[in-house]
Amino acid sequence: MRTVVSPQEVAHLFAQQSQQEAKNSGRSFYFYGTNIYSYGSHFCIAKFVDDHTLLFTERGYSNSTAKHINTVRHATSHIDKIYCAYPTGSHEQNYHYWLNEAEDIASKLKNARKPEIYLSQLAYVKYKVDRYKQYFKIDMPITLEKALSIMNKAEVAEYLESKQKILDAEAKRKAKEQSKQHAVELKKWRAFEKQSLYLRDGFDYIRRDDEKFQTSQGVNVPIEIGLRLYENIRSAQVGDKFLSYTVNEVTKNHIGIGCHKITFKEIDNIVKS
């Protein structure tokens, strides 16, 4: 199996998925598995999401990368393509890219003598977004949906005026979803079903077994020492030392120790348990 081949062969071997990897002699154009890159993993040209479908970048980067993109496009002409900015990125990244693109078009539409040009461009962005969201079966953000629904100059002004309200509503919805997910993750972590608690709400948490207290950042404190610390926790002052950690914040509701911020309610509940 040859892995160092011409750029054209790199693209065709990628399209066939007949081997795991291949690259050109300069290693500037290569694929590994289902992804093909130009000048490194920071620029993925295309990614197979199933045997018959590619996520294909719509970004440009340089003249040489443009040549790589065209080479891949020709070699995969028989494969269905869904265009997006970041084939290996998150949905949020791709939607943000499209939102910027839609808003840029809308700003030009606002003062355009021939609005049909920009309305056509908005329609094309909407086409790409619709294909993407239908494949992954996910909704687009409200801001993007509103931006892509603009049909005339007057609606550009309406969109700009309402954008902040839309963003606030979207942020509120997202925070509510994260709060629900955090509650689920925290419950599993407390039950030792998870080793780490990655989804944070700005505070740290504590769990215990028969030998130790453990914080959500992975710090372990033997039960006996933890109970002795608890006796003095309410009278702690900034600058005090607890084990090797320094108190840096004390409020009515929480204490900051080292990089931890823990509510007194959390501390009381875990000690009483």
C-alpha atoms as a printed R data frame, in Angstrom:
    type eleno elety resid chain resno       x      y      z
1   ATOM     1    CA   MET     A     1   0.000  0.000  0.000
2   ATOM     2    CA   ARG     A     2   1.469  3.335 -1.084
3   ATOM     3    CA   THR     A     3   0.931  6.249  1.260
4   ATOM     4    CA   VAL     A     4   3.048  8.915 -0.504
5   ATOM     5    CA   VAL     A     5   1.338  9.712 -3.789
6   ATOM     6    CA   SER     A     6   0.455 12.609 -6.110
7   ATOM     7    CA   PRO     A     7  -2.134 15.188 -4.938
8   ATOM     8    CA   GLN     A     8  -4.665 13.782 -7.424
9   ATOM     9    CA   GLU     A     9  -4.161 10.272 -6.030
10  ATOM    10    CA   VAL     A    10  -4.526 11.559 -2.471
11  ATOM    11    CA   ALA     A    11  -7.959 12.915 -3.357
12  ATOM    12    CA   HIS     A    12  -9.068  9.811 -5.269
13  ATOM    13    CA   LEU     A    13  -7.895  7.416 -2.562
14  ATOM    14    CA   PHE     A    14  -9.784  9.524 -0.054
15  ATOM    15    CA   ALA     A    15 -12.919  9.364 -2.199
16  ATOM    16    CA   GLN     A    16 -12.641  5.593 -2.509
17  ATOM    17    CA   GLN     A    17 -11.825  5.097  1.190
18  ATOM    18    CA   SER     A    18  -9.797  2.088  0.080
19  ATOM    19    CA   GLN     A    19  -6.999  2.709  2.588
20  ATOM    20    CA   GLN     A    20  -6.541  4.431  5.928
21  ATOM    21    CA   GLU     A    21  -4.222  7.247  4.855
22  ATOM    22    CA   ALA     A    22  -2.216  8.914  2.100
23  ATOM    23    CA   LYS     A    23  -0.294 12.152  1.584
24  ATOM    24    CA   ASN     A    24   1.569 14.076 -1.089
25  ATOM    25    CA   SER     A    25   5.376 14.240 -1.034
26  ATOM    26    CA   GLY     A    26   5.382 17.612  0.730
27  ATOM    27    CA   ARG     A    27   2.878 16.400  3.353
28  ATOM    28    CA   SER     A    28   0.815 19.539  2.767
29  ATOM    29    CA   PHE     A    29  -2.178 17.577  1.485
30  ATOM    30    CA   TYR     A    30  -3.267 14.389  3.176
31  ATOM    31    CA   PHE     A    31  -6.106 12.332  4.534
32  ATOM    32    CA   TYR     A    32  -6.450 10.076  7.515
33  ATOM    33    CA   GLY     A    33  -9.530  7.920  7.847
34  ATOM    34    CA   THR     A    34 -12.643  9.886  6.926
35  ATOM    35    CA   ASN     A    35 -11.048 13.373  6.973
36  ATOM    36    CA   ILE     A    36  -8.904 15.124  4.353
37  ATOM    37    CA   TYR     A    37  -6.765 18.167  5.200
38  ATOM    38    CA   SER     A    38  -4.795 21.009  3.674
39  ATOM    39    CA   TYR     A    39  -1.640 22.045  5.554
40  ATOM    40    CA   GLY     A    40  -2.651 20.484  8.838
41  ATOM    41    CA   SER     A    41  -5.578 19.448 10.989
42  ATOM    42    CA   HIS     A    42  -6.623 23.097 11.439
43  ATOM    43    CA   PHE     A    43  -8.070 23.072  7.906
44  ATOM    44    CA   CYS     A    44 -10.285 20.093  7.114
45  ATOM    45    CA   ILE     A    45 -11.506 20.176  3.523
46  ATOM    46    CA   ALA     A    46 -14.019 17.369  3.799
47  ATOM    47    CA   LYS     A    47 -15.253 14.674  6.126
48  ATOM    48    CA   PHE     A    48 -17.320 11.561  5.426
49  ATOM    49    CA   VAL     A    49 -20.362 11.506  7.714
50  ATOM    50    CA   ASP     A    50 -21.649  8.329  6.099
51  ATOM    51    CA   ASP     A    51 -20.619  6.167  3.128
52  ATOM    52    CA   HIS     A    52 -22.374  8.429  0.633
53  ATOM    53    CA   THR     A    53 -22.211 11.900  2.192
54  ATOM    54    CA   LEU     A    54 -19.454 14.444  2.756
55  ATOM    55    CA   LEU     A    55 -19.364 17.541  4.887
56  ATOM    56    CA   PHE     A    56 -17.423 19.867  2.585
57  ATOM    57    CA   THR     A    57 -15.861 23.179  3.572
58  ATOM    58    CA   GLU     A    58 -17.081 26.416  2.041
59  ATOM    59    CA   ARG     A    59 -14.165 28.405  3.444
60  ATOM    60    CA   GLY     A    60 -11.090 29.543  1.571
61  ATOM    61    CA   TYR     A    61  -7.611 29.977  3.005
62  ATOM    62    CA   SER     A    62  -4.861 30.408  0.402
63  ATOM    63    CA   ASN     A    63  -4.239 29.769 -3.274
64  ATOM    64    CA   SER     A    64  -2.590 26.421 -2.573
65  ATOM    65    CA   THR     A    65  -5.426 25.359 -0.284
66  ATOM    66    CA   ALA     A    66  -7.910 26.430 -2.980
67  ATOM    67    CA   LYS     A    67  -6.134 24.012 -5.348
68  ATOM    68    CA   HIS     A    68  -6.415 21.232 -2.782
69  ATOM    69    CA   ILE     A    69 -10.125 21.984 -2.361
70  ATOM    70    CA   ASN     A    70 -10.733 21.840 -6.115
71  ATOM    71    CA   THR     A    71  -8.799 18.573 -6.364
72  ATOM    72    CA   VAL     A    72 -10.995 17.018 -3.674
73  ATOM    73    CA   ARG     A    73 -14.158 18.436 -5.245
74  ATOM    74    CA   HIS     A    74 -13.354 16.843 -8.625
75  ATOM    75    CA   ALA     A    75 -12.366 13.503 -7.089
76  ATOM    76    CA   THR     A    76 -15.596 13.372 -5.068
77  ATOM    77    CA   SER     A    77 -17.944 14.677 -7.778
78  ATOM    78    CA   HIS     A    78 -20.020 11.473 -7.465
79  ATOM    79    CA   ILE     A    79 -20.504 11.886 -3.696
80  ATOM    80    CA   ASP     A    80 -23.281 13.980 -2.144
81  ATOM    81    CA   LYS     A    81 -21.950 17.079 -0.398
82  ATOM    82    CA   ILE     A    82 -23.317 19.143  2.452
83  ATOM    83    CA   TYR     A    83 -21.462 22.453  2.607
84  ATOM    84    CA   CYS     A    84 -20.457 24.107  5.873
85  ATOM    85    CA   ALA     A    85 -17.554 26.155  7.214
86  ATOM    86    CA   TYR     A    86 -16.033 23.575  9.547
87  ATOM    87    CA   PRO     A    87 -16.507 19.895  8.612
88  ATOM    88    CA   THR     A    88 -14.850 18.763 11.851
89  ATOM    89    CA   GLY     A    89 -16.197 21.642 13.941
90  ATOM    90    CA   SER     A    90 -19.244 21.872 16.154
91  ATOM    91    CA   HIS     A    91 -22.765 22.739 15.045
92  ATOM    92    CA   GLU     A    92 -22.443 25.944 17.041
93  ATOM    93    CA   GLN     A    93 -19.322 26.953 15.064
94  ATOM    94    CA   ASN     A    94 -21.010 26.345 11.739
95  ATOM    95    CA   TYR     A    95 -24.184 28.179 12.703
96  ATOM    96    CA   HIS     A    96 -22.135 31.135 13.966
97  ATOM    97    CA   TYR     A    97 -20.283 31.290 10.639
98  ATOM    98    CA   TRP     A    98 -23.581 31.337  8.733
99  ATOM    99    CA   LEU     A    99 -25.007 34.000 11.034
100 ATOM   100    CA   ASN     A   100 -22.036 36.272 10.310
101 ATOM   101    CA   GLU     A   101 -22.456 35.616  6.603
102 ATOM   102    CA   ALA     A   102 -26.201 36.336  6.704
103 ATOM   103    CA   GLU     A   103 -25.715 39.555  8.677
104 ATOM   104    CA   ASP     A   104 -23.017 40.723  6.262
105 ATOM   105    CA   ILE     A   105 -25.380 40.169  3.333
106 ATOM   106    CA   ALA     A   106 -28.226 41.883  5.202
107 ATOM   107    CA   SER     A   107 -26.062 44.960  5.864
108 ATOM   108    CA   LYS     A   108 -25.436 45.252  2.111
109 ATOM   109    CA   LEU     A   109 -29.116 44.680  1.353
110 ATOM   110    CA   LYS     A   110 -30.073 47.599  3.591
111 ATOM   111    CA   ASN     A   111 -28.663 50.166  1.134
112 ATOM   112    CA   ALA     A   112 -28.737 48.141 -2.081
113 ATOM   113    CA   ARG     A   113 -30.065 49.509 -5.366
114 ATOM   114    CA   LYS     A   114 -30.617 45.943 -6.541
115 ATOM   115    CA   PRO     A   115 -31.844 44.087 -3.443
116 ATOM   116    CA   GLU     A   116 -32.608 40.949 -5.453
117 ATOM   117    CA   ILE     A   117 -28.856 40.197 -5.595
118 ATOM   118    CA   TYR     A   118 -28.564 40.030 -1.818
119 ATOM   119    CA   LEU     A   119 -31.901 38.323 -1.338
120 ATOM   120    CA   SER     A   120 -30.620 35.618 -3.676
121 ATOM   121    CA   GLN     A   121 -27.463 35.295 -1.580
122 ATOM   122    CA   LEU     A   122 -29.513 34.991  1.605
123 ATOM   123    CA   ALA     A   123 -31.624 32.307 -0.057
124 ATOM   124    CA   TYR     A   124 -28.488 30.346 -0.908
125 ATOM   125    CA   VAL     A   125 -27.218 30.542  2.676
126 ATOM   126    CA   LYS     A   126 -30.633 29.336  3.838
127 ATOM   127    CA   TYR     A   127 -30.417 26.421  1.393
128 ATOM   128    CA   LYS     A   128 -27.060 25.347  2.862
129 ATOM   129    CA   VAL     A   129 -28.303 25.701  6.435
130 ATOM   130    CA   ASP     A   130 -31.487 23.749  5.702
131 ATOM   131    CA   ARG     A   131 -29.548 20.846  4.195
132 ATOM   132    CA   TYR     A   132 -27.203 20.795  7.165
133 ATOM   133    CA   LYS     A   133 -29.910 20.907  9.839
134 ATOM   134    CA   GLN     A   134 -32.054 18.318  8.050
135 ATOM   135    CA   TYR     A   135 -29.161 15.873  7.841
136 ATOM   136    CA   PHE     A   136 -28.281 16.222 11.524
137 ATOM   137    CA   LYS     A   137 -31.908 16.697 12.605
138 ATOM   138    CA   ILE     A   138 -31.141 19.747 14.748
139 ATOM   139    CA   ASP     A   139 -32.763 23.165 14.933
140 ATOM   140    CA   MET     A   140 -30.919 26.316 13.931
141 ATOM   141    CA   PRO     A   141 -30.508 29.158 16.479
142 ATOM   142    CA   ILE     A   142 -33.347 31.702 16.562
143 ATOM   143    CA   THR     A   143 -31.031 34.545 15.506
144 ATOM   144    CA   LEU     A   144 -29.944 32.682 12.382
145 ATOM   145    CA   GLU     A   145 -33.516 31.699 11.564
146 ATOM   146    CA   LYS     A   146 -34.606 35.354 11.794
147 ATOM   147    CA   ALA     A   147 -31.663 36.614  9.745
148 ATOM   148    CA   LEU     A   148 -32.383 34.118  6.973
149 ATOM   149    CA   SER     A   149 -36.071 35.042  6.914
150 ATOM   150    CA   ILE     A   150 -35.343 38.649  5.843
151 ATOM   151    CA   MET     A   151 -37.262 39.400  2.658
152 ATOM   152    CA   ASN     A   152 -36.766 43.151  2.123
153 ATOM   153    CA   LYS     A   153 -34.877 46.240  3.317
154 ATOM   154    CA   ALA     A   154 -37.421 47.083  6.018
155 ATOM   155    CA   GLU     A   155 -36.959 43.676  7.617
156 ATOM   156    CA   VAL     A   156 -33.225 44.300  7.953
157 ATOM   157    CA   ALA     A   157 -33.947 47.187 10.328
158 ATOM   158    CA   GLU     A   158 -36.526 45.090 12.183
159 ATOM   159    CA   TYR     A   159 -34.020 42.268 12.584
160 ATOM   160    CA   LEU     A   160 -31.309 44.559 13.946
161 ATOM   161    CA   GLU     A   161 -33.745 46.105 16.435
162 ATOM   162    CA   SER     A   162 -34.983 42.748 17.661
163 ATOM   163    CA   LYS     A   163 -31.616 40.951 17.633
164 ATOM   164    CA   GLN     A   164 -30.726 41.729 21.258
165 ATOM   165    CA   LYS     A   165 -34.089 40.457 22.455
166 ATOM   166    CA   ILE     A   166 -33.564 37.308 20.421
167 ATOM   167    CA   LEU     A   167 -30.068 36.833 21.859
168 ATOM   168    CA   ASP     A   168 -31.342 37.352 25.408
169 ATOM   169    CA   ALA     A   169 -34.123 34.819 24.902
170 ATOM   170    CA   GLU     A   170 -31.689 32.342 23.347
171 ATOM   171    CA   ALA     A   171 -29.204 32.782 26.197
172 ATOM   172    CA   LYS     A   172 -31.979 32.252 28.747
173 ATOM   173    CA   ARG     A   173 -33.112 29.077 26.990
174 ATOM   174    CA   LYS     A   174 -29.550 27.768 26.775
175 ATOM   175    CA   ALA     A   175 -28.896 28.520 30.446
176 ATOM   176    CA   LYS     A   176 -32.056 26.631 31.399
177 ATOM   177    CA   GLU     A   177 -30.969 23.615 29.359
178 ATOM   178    CA   GLN     A   178 -27.488 23.686 30.894
179 ATOM   179    CA   SER     A   179 -28.971 23.944 34.373
180 ATOM   180    CA   LYS     A   180 -31.065 20.821 33.772
181 ATOM   181    CA   GLN     A   181 -28.078 18.958 32.352
182 ATOM   182    CA   HIS     A   182 -25.906 20.074 35.249
183 ATOM   183    CA   ALA     A   183 -28.431 18.679 37.736
184 ATOM   184    CA   VAL     A   184 -28.354 15.308 35.953
185 ATOM   185    CA   GLU     A   185 -24.547 15.226 35.792
186 ATOM   186    CA   LEU     A   186 -24.207 16.299 39.435
187 ATOM   187    CA   LYS     A   187 -26.539 13.536 40.596
188 ATOM   188    CA   LYS     A   188 -24.468 10.928 38.750
189 ATOM   189    CA   TRP     A   189 -21.231 12.377 40.105
190 ATOM   190    CA   ARG     A   190 -22.507 12.334 43.688
191 ATOM   191    CA   ALA     A   191 -23.419  8.660 43.230
192 ATOM   192    CA   PHE     A   192 -19.860  7.918 41.981
193 ATOM   193    CA   GLU     A   193 -21.231  6.988 38.552
194 ATOM   194    CA   LYS     A   194 -18.923  9.609 37.030
195 ATOM   195    CA   GLN     A   195 -15.294 10.294 37.887
196 ATOM   196    CA   SER     A   196 -15.382 13.982 36.934
197 ATOM   197    CA   LEU     A   197 -17.933 16.771 36.820
198 ATOM   198    CA   TYR     A   198 -17.202 18.721 33.642
199 ATOM   199    CA   LEU     A   199 -20.369 20.793 33.327
200 ATOM   200    CA   ARG     A   200 -19.945 23.637 35.818
201 ATOM   201    CA   ASP     A   201 -22.272 26.342 37.108
202 ATOM   202    CA   GLY     A   202 -19.595 28.509 38.708
203 ATOM   203    CA   PHE     A   203 -19.408 26.553 41.970
204 ATOM   204    CA   ASP     A   204 -17.654 23.422 43.173
205 ATOM   205    CA   TYR     A   205 -19.295 20.473 44.883
206 ATOM   206    CA   ILE     A   206 -18.388 17.819 47.428
207 ATOM   207    CA   ARG     A   207 -19.104 14.113 47.720
208 ATOM   208    CA   ARG     A   208 -17.918 11.552 50.244
209 ATOM   209    CA   ASP     A   209 -17.358  7.867 50.781
210 ATOM   210    CA   ASP     A   210 -16.416  6.099 54.018
211 ATOM   211    CA   GLU     A   211 -12.844  7.443 53.972
212 ATOM   212    CA   LYS     A   212 -12.791 10.871 52.396
213 ATOM   213    CA   PHE     A   213 -14.474 13.984 51.116
214 ATOM   214    CA   GLN     A   214 -13.780 14.714 47.461
215 ATOM   215    CA   THR     A   215 -14.363 17.965 45.584
216 ATOM   216    CA   SER     A   216 -15.626 18.165 42.015
217 ATOM   217    CA   GLN     A   217 -12.101 19.264 41.051
218 ATOM   218    CA   GLY     A   218 -10.695 16.002 42.383
219 ATOM   219    CA   VAL     A   219  -9.170 17.161 45.695
220 ATOM   220    CA   ASN     A   220  -9.413 14.513 48.429
221 ATOM   221    CA   VAL     A   221  -9.650 15.317 52.158
222 ATOM   222    CA   PRO     A   222  -9.771 12.515 54.777
223 ATOM   223    CA   ILE     A   223 -13.073 12.488 56.669
224 ATOM   224    CA   GLU     A   224 -11.503 13.278 60.071
225 ATOM   225    CA   ILE     A   225  -9.511 16.243 58.747
226 ATOM   226    CA   GLY     A   226 -12.504 17.494 56.785
227 ATOM   227    CA   LEU     A   227 -14.674 17.532 59.897
228 ATOM   228    CA   ARG     A   228 -12.012 19.480 61.803
229 ATOM   229    CA   LEU     A   229 -11.819 22.022 58.985
230 ATOM   230    CA   TYR     A   230 -15.596 22.331 59.082
231 ATOM   231    CA   GLU     A   231 -15.495 23.467 62.702
232 ATOM   232    CA   ASN     A   232 -13.608 26.598 61.650
233 ATOM   233    CA   ILE     A   233 -15.107 27.218 58.216
234 ATOM   234    CA   ARG     A   234 -17.610 29.863 59.340
235 ATOM   235    CA   SER     A   235 -14.966 31.987 61.023
236 ATOM   236    CA   ALA     A   236 -12.491 31.819 58.133
237 ATOM   237    CA   GLN     A   237 -10.869 35.050 56.964
238 ATOM   238    CA   VAL     A   238  -9.181 35.953 53.695
239 ATOM   239    CA   GLY     A   239  -5.581 34.805 53.909
240 ATOM   240    CA   ASP     A   240  -6.257 31.878 56.263
241 ATOM   241    CA   LYS     A   241  -4.802 28.511 55.302
242 ATOM   242    CA   PHE     A   242  -6.798 25.304 55.017
243 ATOM   243    CA   LEU     A   243  -4.369 22.456 54.402
244 ATOM   244    CA   SER     A   244  -2.172 23.914 51.623
245 ATOM   245    CA   TYR     A   245  -4.928 26.149 50.217
246 ATOM   246    CA   THR     A   246  -5.457 29.849 50.926
247 ATOM   247    CA   VAL     A   247  -8.840 31.434 51.585
248 ATOM   248    CA   ASN     A   248  -9.289 34.167 48.955
249 ATOM   249    CA   GLU     A   249 -12.977 35.030 49.334
250 ATOM   250    CA   VAL     A   250 -15.620 34.846 52.050
251 ATOM   251    CA   THR     A   251 -19.219 35.967 51.534
252 ATOM   252    CA   LYS     A   252 -22.475 35.291 53.308
253 ATOM   253    CA   ASN     A   253 -23.218 32.405 50.943
254 ATOM   254    CA   HIS     A   254 -19.900 30.913 49.866
255 ATOM   255    CA   ILE     A   255 -16.173 30.615 50.485
256 ATOM   256    CA   GLY     A   256 -13.307 30.670 47.975
257 ATOM   257    CA   ILE     A   257 -10.375 28.406 48.852
258 ATOM   258    CA   GLY     A   258  -7.599 28.112 46.291
259 ATOM   259    CA   CYS     A   259  -9.322 27.568 42.941
260 ATOM   260    CA   HIS     A   260 -12.470 26.254 44.641
261 ATOM   261    CA   LYS     A   261 -15.662 28.210 45.272
262 ATOM   262    CA   ILE     A   262 -18.117 26.307 47.455
263 ATOM   263    CA   THR     A   263 -21.401 27.409 49.010
264 ATOM   264    CA   PHE     A   264 -21.842 27.023 52.757
265 ATOM   265    CA   LYS     A   265 -25.104 25.225 51.995
266 ATOM   266    CA   GLU     A   266 -23.169 22.592 50.034
267 ATOM   267    CA   ILE     A   267 -20.644 22.203 52.847
268 ATOM   268    CA   ASP     A   268 -23.359 21.944 55.529
269 ATOM   269    CA   ASN     A   269 -25.368 19.386 53.568
270 ATOM   270    CA   ILE     A   270 -22.432 17.074 52.868
271 ATOM   271    CA   VAL     A   271 -21.200 17.208 56.490
272 ATOM   272    CA   LYS     A   272 -24.675 16.560 57.895
273 ATOM   273    CA   SER     A   273 -25.014 13.565 55.595
